[in-house]
Amino acid sequence: MVAISFFIEDAAQSKSTLVAGLIAAVTIAAIPIYDINSWSLTKRSLVHFLAMLATVFPLLLFSEWFTLPVAISVFLLFGIVGWTIGYVVYRVQEKKQA
């Protein structure tokens, strides 16, 4: 998506595509944080949250898709829902292996 954004003539569409691509890339790049089994779930969750706060949140603001209060709400809502889904999936997989 990032590469495609450079070939889009409409500036607003190009910016949106670039930001979406960067958000996807950063989110995917941060997934291995949860593979560090020597860390507690709390530590992994906190490090992941801080990584997202330092990268995804500024991208949301740069995108100009949302006002600041809405950006905060969207960031937290997606984070909470995403974390909860990941936690439930992990627990289900853990029970299947036991």
Backbone as JSON, one array per atom type, in Angstrom:
{
  "sequence": "MVAISFFIEDAAQSKSTLVAGLIAAVTIAAIPIYDINSWSLTKRSLVHFLAMLATVFPLLLFSEWFTLPVAISVFLLFGIVGWTIGYVVYRVQEKKQA",
  "N": [[0.82, -1.19, 0.0], [1.97, 1.18, 0.73], [3.84, 1.65, -1.32], [2.1, 1.8, -3.5], [0.78, 4.14, -2.9], [2.38, 6.22, -3.8], [1.89, 6.41, -6.46], [-0.62, 7.35, -6.85], [-2.59, 9.89, -8.03], [-4.4, 11.74, -6.87], [-4.06, 13.78, -4.15], [-5.13, 13.62, -1.51], [-6.18, 11.03, -1.45], [-3.85, 9.6, -1.93], [-2.36, 10.21, 0.37], [-4.01, 9.06, 2.35], [-3.89, 6.35, 1.62], [-1.17, 5.88, 1.96], [-0.91, 6.32, 4.77], [-2.62, 4.31, 5.76], [-1.27, 2.04, 4.85], [1.15, 2.3, 6.28], [0.23, 2.12, 8.92], [-0.76, -0.51, 8.9], [1.64, -1.89, 8.38], [3.25, -1.24, 10.63], [1.7, -2.28, 12.69], [1.68, -5.03, 12.08], [4.43, -5.5, 12.25], [4.82, -5.26, 14.97], [3.68, -7.46, 16.16], [5.38, -9.7, 16.88], [6.19, -9.05, 19.47], [4.52, -10.32, 21.23], [5.49, -12.86, 21.16], [7.55, -13.14, 22.88], [8.17, -15.08, 25.2], [9.41, -15.09, 27.67], [8.67, -12.83, 28.93], [6.1, -11.4, 30.97], [2.53, -11.46, 30.38], [1.46, -9.01, 30.96], [3.69, -7.27, 30.72], [4.35, -7.65, 28.0], [1.99, -6.71, 26.83], [2.01, -4.03, 27.67], [4.39, -3.04, 26.49], [3.72, -3.42, 23.8], [1.48, -1.73, 23.63], [2.73, 0.76, 24.13], [4.45, 0.87, 21.92], [2.56, 1.02, 19.86], [1.35, 3.4, 20.58], [3.41, 5.19, 20.14], [3.72, 5.04, 17.41], [1.39, 4.29, 15.73], [-0.65, 5.98, 16.75], [0.32, 8.69, 16.27], [0.26, 8.52, 13.47], [-2.47, 8.3, 13.0], [-3.26, 10.86, 13.76], [-1.8, 12.39, 11.9], [-3.04, 11.59, 9.59], [-5.39, 12.98, 9.54], [-7.94, 12.02, 9.65], [-9.55, 11.96, 11.83], [-10.77, 13.97, 14.58], [-8.9, 15.08, 17.47], [-10.08, 14.07, 19.99], [-11.7, 12.01, 18.95], [-9.81, 10.45, 17.62], [-8.3, 9.51, 19.79], [-10.26, 7.95, 21.05], [-10.85, 6.05, 19.02], [-8.33, 4.84, 18.74], [-7.97, 3.71, 21.33], [-10.27, 2.07, 21.48], [-9.95, 0.26, 19.31], [-7.56, -0.89, 20.17], [-8.26, -2.11, 22.62], [-10.3, -3.89, 21.81], [-8.87, -5.41, 19.91], [-6.81, -6.5, 21.53], [-8.35, -8.02, 23.32], [-9.59, -9.89, 21.61], [-7.28, -11.22, 20.68], [-6.37, -12.28, 23.12], [-8.47, -14.04, 23.84], [-8.39, -15.85, 21.66], [-5.82, -16.89, 22.04], [-6.13, -18.17, 24.55], [-8.04, -20.13, 23.88], [-6.59, -21.66, 22.04], [-4.58, -22.52, 23.75], [-6.01, -24.19, 25.5], [-6.74, -26.23, 23.74], [-4.3, -27.41, 23.24], [-3.63, -28.48, 25.65]],
  "CA": [[0.0, 0.0, 0.0], [2.85, 2.34, 0.79], [4.37, 1.86, -2.67], [0.99, 2.22, -4.36], [0.39, 5.52, -2.58], [3.2, 7.16, -4.57], [1.4, 6.46, -7.84], [-1.98, 7.89, -6.85], [-2.52, 11.31, -8.35], [-5.18, 12.53, -5.92], [-3.22, 13.94, -2.96], [-5.81, 13.14, -0.31], [-6.24, 9.56, -1.55], [-2.48, 9.12, -1.79], [-2.01, 10.32, 1.79], [-4.78, 8.05, 3.08], [-3.34, 5.03, 1.29], [0.13, 5.82, 2.62], [-1.11, 6.17, 6.2], [-3.19, 2.98, 5.99], [-0.18, 1.09, 4.65], [2.09, 2.42, 7.4], [-0.43, 1.57, 10.12], [-0.76, -1.97, 8.75], [3.03, -2.38, 8.5], [3.69, -1.1, 12.02], [0.92, -3.22, 13.5], [2.2, -6.37, 11.8], [5.8, -5.57, 12.76], [4.81, -5.32, 16.44], [3.11, -8.72, 16.62], [6.34, -10.57, 17.57], [6.32, -8.72, 20.89], [3.78, -11.32, 21.99], [6.21, -14.13, 21.11], [8.61, -13.12, 23.89], [7.55, -15.85, 26.29], [10.06, -14.83, 28.95], [8.0, -11.66, 29.51], [4.72, -11.62, 31.39], [1.53, -10.9, 29.46], [1.34, -7.58, 31.29], [4.82, -6.56, 30.12], [4.19, -7.68, 26.54], [0.87, -5.82, 26.49], [2.44, -2.65, 27.89], [5.37, -2.7, 25.45], [2.98, -3.32, 22.55], [0.7, -0.5, 23.7], [3.64, 1.91, 23.97], [4.9, 0.88, 20.52], [1.45, 1.53, 19.06], [1.16, 4.8, 20.95], [4.49, 5.97, 19.53], [3.72, 4.94, 15.95], [0.06, 4.32, 15.11], [-1.41, 7.16, 17.16], [0.71, 9.86, 15.46], [-0.22, 8.33, 12.1], [-3.9, 8.66, 12.99], [-3.35, 12.32, 13.79], [-1.28, 12.88, 10.63], [-4.0, 11.27, 8.53], [-6.47, 13.95, 9.61], [-9.22, 11.32, 9.52], [-10.32, 12.17, 13.05], [-10.36, 15.01, 15.52], [-8.1, 14.49, 18.55], [-10.85, 13.19, 20.89], [-12.15, 10.81, 18.22], [-8.6, 9.64, 17.38], [-8.01, 8.83, 21.06], [-11.3, 6.94, 21.23], [-10.65, 4.99, 18.02], [-7.09, 4.16, 19.11], [-8.21, 2.88, 22.51], [-11.28, 1.05, 21.17], [-9.33, -0.79, 18.49], [-6.58, -1.56, 21.0], [-8.95, -2.97, 23.6], [-10.96, -4.99, 21.07], [-7.81, -6.26, 19.35], [-6.16, -7.23, 22.62], [-9.32, -8.99, 23.84], [-9.7, -10.98, 20.63], [-6.02, -11.97, 20.75], [-6.34, -13.01, 24.39], [-9.43, -15.14, 23.75], [-7.85, -16.83, 20.71], [-4.68, -17.53, 22.71], [-6.64, -19.08, 25.58], [-8.68, -21.26, 23.2], [-5.5, -22.5, 21.51], [-3.9, -23.11, 24.9], [-6.84, -25.28, 25.99], [-6.67, -27.32, 22.76], [-2.98, -28.06, 23.36], [-3.51, -29.12, 26.98]],
  "C": [[0.87, 1.26, 0.0], [3.38, 2.66, -0.6], [3.29, 2.36, -3.61], [0.65, 3.69, -4.13], [1.17, 6.55, -3.39], [2.73, 7.31, -6.01], [-0.02, 6.99, -7.96], [-1.9, 9.39, -7.04], [-3.27, 12.19, -7.37], [-4.42, 12.58, -4.59], [-3.86, 13.36, -1.7], [-5.87, 11.61, -0.31], [-4.86, 8.95, -1.37], [-2.05, 9.12, -0.32], [-2.74, 9.25, 2.62], [-4.24, 6.65, 2.85], [-1.99, 4.84, 1.97], [-0.04, 5.56, 4.12], [-1.67, 4.78, 6.52], [-2.11, 1.9, 5.85], [0.82, 1.11, 5.8], [1.5, 1.85, 8.69], [-0.43, 0.05, 10.05], [0.64, -2.54, 8.97], [3.51, -2.34, 9.95], [2.98, -2.11, 12.91], [1.44, -4.64, 13.31], [3.61, -6.54, 12.36], [5.85, -5.72, 14.28], [4.26, -6.63, 16.99], [4.13, -9.61, 17.34], [6.61, -10.22, 19.03], [5.63, -9.78, 21.74], [4.43, -12.71, 21.94], [7.35, -14.2, 22.13], [8.06, -13.77, 25.16], [8.21, -15.64, 27.64], [9.47, -13.61, 29.65], [6.59, -12.05, 29.95], [3.77, -11.02, 30.35], [1.37, -9.4, 29.71], [2.46, -6.78, 30.63], [4.7, -6.52, 28.6], [3.09, -6.72, 26.1], [1.28, -4.36, 26.62], [3.43, -2.2, 26.81], [4.66, -2.53, 24.11], [2.16, -2.04, 22.53], [1.58, 0.72, 23.48], [4.17, 2.01, 22.54], [3.8, 1.44, 19.61], [1.2, 3.01, 19.33], [2.19, 5.69, 20.27], [4.44, 5.97, 18.01], [2.33, 5.13, 15.34], [-0.7, 5.59, 15.49], [-0.98, 8.42, 16.4], [0.26, 9.74, 13.99], [-1.7, 8.66, 11.98], [-4.07, 10.17, 12.98], [-2.9, 12.92, 12.46], [-2.29, 12.67, 9.5], [-5.11, 12.31, 8.42], [-7.84, 13.31, 9.38], [-10.14, 11.66, 10.68], [-9.86, 13.43, 13.78], [-9.59, 14.32, 16.65], [-8.93, 13.6, 19.48], [-11.32, 11.9, 20.2], [-10.96, 9.89, 17.95], [-8.23, 8.86, 18.64], [-9.0, 7.69, 21.28], [-11.1, 5.76, 20.28], [-9.42, 4.16, 18.38], [-7.33, 3.2, 20.29], [-9.21, 1.76, 22.23], [-10.67, -0.09, 20.36], [-8.3, -1.58, 19.31], [-7.22, -2.54, 21.96], [-9.61, -4.16, 22.91], [-9.92, -5.95, 20.51], [-7.13, -7.11, 20.4], [-7.08, -8.33, 23.15], [-9.47, -10.17, 22.89], [-8.45, -11.85, 20.66], [-5.94, -12.82, 22.0], [-7.26, -14.23, 24.34], [-8.91, -16.24, 22.82], [-6.69, -17.6, 21.35], [-5.16, -18.55, 23.74], [-7.31, -20.31, 24.97], [-7.62, -22.21, 22.66], [-4.77, -23.22, 22.63], [-4.69, -24.31, 25.44], [-6.8, -26.47, 25.04], [-5.37, -28.1, 22.89], [-2.84, -28.82, 24.67], [-4.18, -30.47, 27.03]]
}
